[in-house]
Structures are given as C-alpha cells and as structure tokens.
Amino acid sequence: QGLVDDADAAVVPADAATAPTKASSRSALVWRRFRRMPSAWIGGSVLLLLTISAIVFPMVYQYNPIEYDFANQLKGPSQYHWFGTNAQGQDIFAQVMAGLRISLIIGFATALLITVLAALFGTIAGYFGGKIDTVIVNFINFMLIVPSFLMLLLLSPVLQGMHWILMVPLLALFSWMLTARVLRALTQGVVNMEYVQAAKFMGVPSHRIIMRHIIPNISSWMIIDTTLGVGFAILAETGLSFLGFGILYPNFSLGSVLQAYNIAHPHTWVFAAAILALLVISINMVGEALRDALDPTSGRGH
C-alpha cells in the first residue's frame, strides 16, 4: 500500500507543490469574474429570494395549502389571500410556496444525481476504453433512443402512491446520457496526459487516478452542467405534474398548481407561471455566469 501511495505521489505534475496556491488563485479568479457579471447578481439574488420564500412562507403564512374555504371560491388577490383562491377556496399563495419548495428540491437533487450517474459511466468508459467503453457507449446509445418522456408517463403513475422524492431517480434515469457522452470525451483527453499515463504505468489503482486526476480536470464542466440541469429538471417535473403524472395532492409542485388553472380566472395560474419563469430564468442566468467565469477564454468577466 505504501509503495502505491509513493507511486501516486511521484506522478503528480512537477508543480504539485504549488497546487494549493494555484487552486486558491484560480478560485479567486473565478469568483472575481463571477461577481462582476450582472447576470450572476441578478440571477443569484432572484434564486436566493425564491429559495428563502419557499423555506419561510410555508412555516409562517396563515393559510394551509390544503385548507378548504368554500365561502371564498375563485376570489382574486387580496390582503388576506395574496394570490387569490382556487375553485375549492384554497389559498393559491400557500400552494405556490409549497410547490416551489418541492420543485426546488426535485430540481437540485435530480441535477446532482444526473451528474453523478454521468460521471460514473462517462469516466469509466473514457478511462478504460476497449470493450468496457464499447459496452457503455452502446448502452448510452440505447438509452438515447428510448422515448424518455413516454417512459416517464408510463412509469410515473407506478410511483404516485409513494413518496414524491422518488421523482428524482425517475427523472435522472432518463436524463444522464448526453452528459455522460461529454464526460467520456473529456476523460479521454485527460487520460492521454503524461502524468496520468505515468500513474497507470506505476500501478496506481484506477479508481484513485479517476478521483485524483480525472475528476478534478473535468469538474468545471460538471459544475456548469449541474447548475443548468436544475432548470431542466424543474421543467420536466412541471410538465409531468401539469399532465397529472407527477406530484399528486396533498403535495404540490408548481406543475400541479398550474394544473388546477381556470382560464376565466387568470389569477389561478398566472402567479404560479410567473414564479416558474423567474425560477428557471434565474437558474439559467447563474449557470451562464458560472460558465463564463470558469471559461478562461471568456472576456465577459473582466
């Protein structure tokens, strides 16, 4: 074990002694570029405000999202019901905040799981190559030709009687393949670097090479893809819930709130739609800002 550790240390690039300083300097540079971008501040502020609202309001708001009030059906916004009420007299603001919280959890958790699955398959295929790469690539290609939205429509009713968090692995199951293909290509580029080849030659375990040399070199792209994937996951879940295949009562997501729309009463859907739009746009703004900050060829952060 000691010899392997020594071998692993021996193949670190010559400037490894200055690696912590370089990493710190790069982090400072990325942060400086990121915070100078208006899209980062605007998107980040809106996202933070929505996140805080989703946490705080369900705890302090006076109405319960499932509480019926048949004396106040389809009432417009007022000082008592901020977003008005639906056809059952339920408070729409309470439902939107409850739905926003679940949509945020599903969005971030799904994006993270997609990245984990993609990194697992992509790095293994790119690192080992040969038959392993062929098998994984064929599996990815097979998953890509599967009509994912149709499969989600077929499988989601099976999970509807279970906990809503199971939407996370269901969405991730049909969403990781394109990311895995990109990570495979990036891994193939890193594997050809001299110090990675030296580590392989000296017998350093493959999992250690992947974790210590491959993942750090592709982490920037993974961070960007994860951030942008949050918006995709939220929209995917919203679409399923809007069609009645996602989150079910008594739980709420933004999609299930939109499903209860009344075309003659715009307040039953316009606020939920606006919150959804703000959420996805703010996430994409943060993701774009991260991409520009992490891209050394970008001049927007200067």
C-alpha positions as CSV (number, residue, x, y, z in Angstrom):
1,Q,0.0,0.0,0.0
2,G,2.9,2.4,0.9
3,L,4.5,1.7,-2.5
4,V,1.3,2.6,-4.3
5,D,0.9,5.8,-2.3
6,D,4.5,6.7,-3.1
7,A,3.9,5.9,-6.8
8,D,0.8,8.1,-6.8
9,A,2.6,11.0,-5.3
10,A,5.5,10.5,-7.7
11,V,3.4,11.1,-10.8
12,V,1.8,14.3,-9.7
13,P,2.9,17.1,-12.1
14,A,6.2,18.8,-11.2
15,D,4.4,21.9,-9.9
16,A,2.3,19.9,-7.4
17,A,4.0,21.7,-4.5
18,T,2.3,24.9,-5.7
19,A,-1.0,23.2,-6.4
20,P,-2.9,24.6,-3.3
21,T,-1.7,28.1,-4.2
22,K,-2.8,27.7,-7.8
23,A,-6.1,26.2,-6.8
24,S,-6.7,29.1,-4.4
25,S,-5.7,31.6,-7.1
26,R,-8.0,30.0,-9.7
27,S,-10.9,30.0,-7.2
28,A,-10.3,33.7,-6.5
29,L,-10.1,34.5,-10.2
30,V,-13.3,32.6,-10.9
31,W,-15.1,34.3,-8.0
32,R,-13.9,37.7,-9.2
33,R,-15.1,37.1,-12.7
34,F,-18.4,35.7,-11.5
35,R,-19.3,38.5,-9.1
36,R,-18.5,41.1,-11.8
37,M,-21.3,39.7,-14.1
38,P,-24.7,41.4,-13.8
39,S,-26.4,38.1,-14.7
40,A,-24.7,36.5,-11.7
41,W,-26.0,39.1,-9.2
42,I,-29.5,39.3,-10.8
43,G,-30.0,35.6,-11.2
44,G,-28.4,34.8,-7.8
45,S,-30.5,37.3,-6.0
46,V,-33.8,36.1,-7.5
47,L,-32.9,32.5,-6.9
48,L,-31.9,33.2,-3.3
49,L,-35.1,35.2,-2.7
50,L,-37.2,32.4,-4.1
51,T,-35.4,29.8,-2.1
52,I,-35.8,31.7,1.2
53,S,-39.5,32.3,0.3
54,A,-40.0,28.5,-0.2
55,I,-38.5,27.8,3.2
56,V,-40.0,30.6,5.3
57,F,-43.5,31.2,4.0
58,P,-44.9,27.6,4.4
59,M,-44.0,27.9,8.1
60,V,-45.3,31.4,8.8
61,Y,-48.1,32.0,6.3
62,Q,-51.6,32.0,7.9
63,Y,-53.2,29.6,5.4
64,N,-52.6,25.9,4.8
65,P,-52.4,24.9,1.1
66,I,-55.0,22.1,1.5
67,E,-57.4,24.1,3.6
68,Y,-60.8,24.5,2.0
69,D,-62.9,27.7,2.2
70,F,-66.0,27.3,0.1
71,A,-67.1,30.8,1.1
72,N,-64.2,32.3,-0.9
73,Q,-64.0,30.3,-4.1
74,L,-62.2,31.8,-7.1
75,K,-61.5,35.1,-5.2
76,G,-58.9,37.4,-6.7
77,P,-55.8,38.5,-4.9
78,S,-56.4,40.4,-1.6
79,Q,-54.8,41.3,1.7
80,Y,-56.0,38.0,3.1
81,H,-55.3,35.8,0.1
82,W,-52.2,37.3,-1.7
83,F,-52.6,35.2,-4.9
84,G,-56.3,34.7,-4.5
85,T,-58.1,31.3,-4.2
86,N,-58.9,28.4,-6.5
87,A,-62.2,26.7,-7.2
88,Q,-62.1,24.9,-3.9
89,G,-61.4,28.1,-2.0
90,Q,-57.8,27.0,-1.3
91,D,-55.1,29.7,-0.9
92,I,-53.0,29.8,-4.1
93,F,-50.1,31.6,-2.5
94,A,-49.8,28.8,0.1
95,Q,-49.9,26.2,-2.7
96,V,-47.3,28.1,-4.8
97,M,-44.9,28.3,-1.9
98,A,-45.3,24.6,-1.1
99,G,-45.0,23.7,-4.7
100,L,-41.9,25.9,-5.1
101,R,-40.2,24.1,-2.2
102,I,-40.8,20.7,-3.7
103,S,-39.8,21.9,-7.2
104,L,-36.5,23.3,-5.9
105,I,-35.7,20.0,-4.0
106,I,-36.5,17.9,-7.1
107,G,-34.6,20.2,-9.4
108,F,-31.4,20.3,-7.4
109,A,-31.5,16.7,-6.4
110,T,-32.2,15.5,-9.9
111,A,-29.4,17.6,-11.4
112,L,-26.9,16.3,-8.9
113,L,-27.9,12.7,-9.4
114,I,-27.7,13.2,-13.2
115,T,-24.1,14.4,-12.8
116,V,-23.2,11.5,-10.5
117,L,-24.6,8.9,-13.0
118,A,-23.0,10.7,-16.0
119,A,-19.6,10.9,-14.2
120,L,-19.7,7.3,-13.2
121,F,-20.4,6.0,-16.7
122,G,-18.5,8.7,-18.6
123,T,-15.3,8.5,-16.7
124,I,-15.2,4.7,-16.7
125,A,-15.8,4.5,-20.4
126,G,-13.3,7.2,-21.2
127,Y,-10.6,5.9,-18.8
128,F,-10.7,2.1,-19.6
129,G,-11.6,2.3,-23.3
130,G,-11.7,-1.0,-25.2
131,K,-14.6,-3.4,-24.6
132,I,-15.8,-1.6,-21.5
133,D,-16.1,1.6,-23.5
134,T,-17.9,-0.2,-26.3
135,V,-20.4,-1.7,-23.9
136,I,-21.1,1.6,-22.1
137,V,-21.4,3.6,-25.3
138,N,-23.8,1.1,-26.7
139,F,-25.9,1.3,-23.5
140,I,-25.9,5.1,-23.7
141,N,-27.0,5.0,-27.3
142,F,-29.7,2.6,-26.4
143,M,-31.0,4.8,-23.6
144,L,-30.9,7.8,-26.0
145,I,-33.2,6.2,-28.5
146,V,-35.7,5.2,-25.8
147,P,-38.6,7.8,-25.8
148,S,-37.8,9.2,-22.4
149,F,-40.9,11.4,-22.0
150,L,-43.2,8.4,-22.9
151,M,-41.4,6.2,-20.4
152,L,-41.8,8.9,-17.7
153,L,-45.5,9.0,-18.5
154,L,-45.7,5.2,-18.2
155,L,-43.6,4.8,-15.1
156,S,-44.6,7.8,-13.0
157,P,-48.1,6.5,-12.2
158,V,-46.5,3.5,-10.6
159,L,-44.7,5.8,-8.1
160,Q,-47.6,8.2,-7.5
161,G,-48.8,6.3,-4.4
162,M,-45.3,6.5,-3.0
163,H,-43.2,9.4,-1.7
164,W,-42.8,12.3,-4.1
165,I,-39.0,12.2,-3.7
166,L,-39.0,9.1,-6.0
167,M,-39.5,11.6,-8.9
168,V,-35.8,12.4,-8.5
169,P,-34.3,9.0,-9.6
170,L,-37.1,8.6,-12.2
171,L,-36.2,11.9,-13.9
172,A,-32.5,11.2,-13.6
173,L,-32.8,7.7,-15.1
174,F,-33.7,9.1,-18.5
175,S,-31.6,12.3,-18.4
176,W,-27.9,11.4,-17.8
177,M,-26.9,10.1,-21.2
178,L,-25.8,13.2,-23.1
179,T,-23.8,14.5,-20.1
180,A,-22.1,11.1,-19.9
181,R,-21.1,11.3,-23.6
182,V,-19.5,14.7,-23.0
183,L,-17.7,13.5,-19.8
184,R,-16.4,10.4,-21.7
185,A,-14.9,12.6,-24.3
186,L,-13.3,14.9,-21.7
187,T,-12.0,11.9,-19.8
188,Q,-10.3,10.6,-23.0
189,G,-8.5,13.8,-23.3
190,V,-7.2,13.8,-19.7
191,V,-6.2,10.1,-19.8
192,N,-3.7,11.0,-22.6
193,M,-1.8,13.4,-20.3
194,E,1.7,12.3,-19.4
195,Y,1.2,12.2,-15.6
196,V,-1.9,10.1,-15.9
197,Q,-0.1,7.7,-18.2
198,A,2.8,7.6,-15.7
199,A,0.4,6.8,-12.8
200,K,-1.1,3.9,-14.8
201,F,2.3,2.6,-15.6
202,M,3.4,2.7,-11.9
203,G,0.4,0.7,-10.8
204,V,-1.7,3.4,-9.1
205,P,-5.3,2.0,-8.7
206,S,-7.7,3.1,-11.4
207,H,-10.3,4.5,-9.0
208,R,-7.6,6.6,-7.4
209,I,-6.5,8.0,-10.8
210,I,-10.1,8.8,-11.7
211,M,-10.8,10.6,-8.4
212,R,-7.4,12.4,-8.1
213,H,-6.6,13.2,-11.7
214,I,-9.6,12.8,-14.0
215,I,-12.5,14.3,-11.9
216,P,-10.6,17.5,-10.9
217,N,-9.8,18.2,-14.6
218,I,-13.4,17.9,-15.7
219,S,-15.1,19.4,-12.6
220,S,-15.6,22.8,-14.1
221,W,-17.8,21.4,-16.9
222,M,-19.6,19.2,-14.3
223,I,-20.4,22.2,-12.1
224,I,-21.8,24.2,-15.1
225,D,-23.8,21.2,-16.4
226,T,-25.3,20.5,-12.9
227,T,-26.3,24.1,-12.5
228,L,-28.0,24.3,-15.9
229,G,-29.6,20.9,-15.3
230,V,-31.6,22.2,-12.3
231,G,-33.8,24.2,-14.6
232,F,-34.3,21.3,-17.0
233,A,-35.3,19.0,-14.1
234,I,-37.8,21.5,-12.8
235,L,-39.4,22.0,-16.2
236,A,-39.5,18.2,-16.7
237,E,-41.2,17.6,-13.4
238,T,-43.6,20.6,-14.0
239,G,-44.6,19.1,-17.3
240,L,-45.4,15.7,-15.8
241,S,-47.3,17.3,-12.9
242,F,-49.3,19.5,-15.3
243,L,-50.3,16.5,-17.2
244,G,-51.3,14.7,-14.0
245,F,-48.4,12.2,-13.9
246,G,-46.2,13.9,-11.3
247,I,-46.7,15.3,-7.8
248,L,-50.2,14.5,-6.5
249,Y,-52.4,16.1,-3.9
250,P,-52.0,16.7,-1.0
251,N,-48.4,17.5,-2.1
252,F,-47.8,20.3,-4.5
253,S,-45.3,21.4,-7.2
254,L,-45.5,24.3,-9.5
255,G,-46.8,22.0,-12.2
256,S,-49.7,20.6,-10.1
257,V,-50.7,24.2,-9.1
258,L,-50.8,25.1,-12.8
259,Q,-52.8,22.0,-13.5
260,A,-55.7,23.5,-11.5
261,Y,-55.9,26.6,-13.7
262,N,-59.2,28.2,-14.6
263,I,-59.0,30.1,-17.9
264,A,-61.7,32.5,-16.8
265,H,-59.7,33.4,-13.7
266,P,-56.1,34.2,-14.6
267,H,-55.0,34.5,-11.0
268,T,-55.4,30.8,-10.7
269,W,-52.4,30.2,-12.9
270,V,-50.5,33.5,-13.7
271,F,-48.7,33.7,-10.4
272,A,-47.5,30.1,-10.5
273,A,-46.4,30.6,-14.1
274,A,-44.5,33.8,-13.2
275,I,-42.7,32.1,-10.3
276,L,-41.8,29.2,-12.5
277,A,-40.4,31.5,-15.2
278,L,-38.5,33.5,-12.7
279,L,-37.0,30.4,-11.1
280,V,-35.9,28.8,-14.4
281,I,-34.5,32.1,-15.8
282,S,-32.6,32.9,-12.6
283,I,-31.0,29.4,-12.5
284,N,-30.0,29.7,-16.2
285,M,-28.5,33.1,-15.5
286,V,-26.4,31.8,-12.7
287,G,-25.4,28.8,-14.9
288,E,-24.4,31.1,-17.8
289,A,-22.4,33.3,-15.4
290,L,-20.6,30.3,-14.0
291,R,-19.8,29.1,-17.5
292,D,-18.3,32.5,-18.4
293,A,-16.4,32.7,-15.1
294,L,-14.9,29.2,-15.5
295,D,-14.0,29.7,-19.2
296,P,-10.5,31.2,-19.4
297,T,-11.2,32.4,-23.0
298,S,-14.2,34.4,-21.9
299,G,-13.8,38.2,-21.7
300,R,-17.1,38.9,-20.2
301,G,-15.8,38.6,-16.6
302,H,-13.1,41.2,-17.0
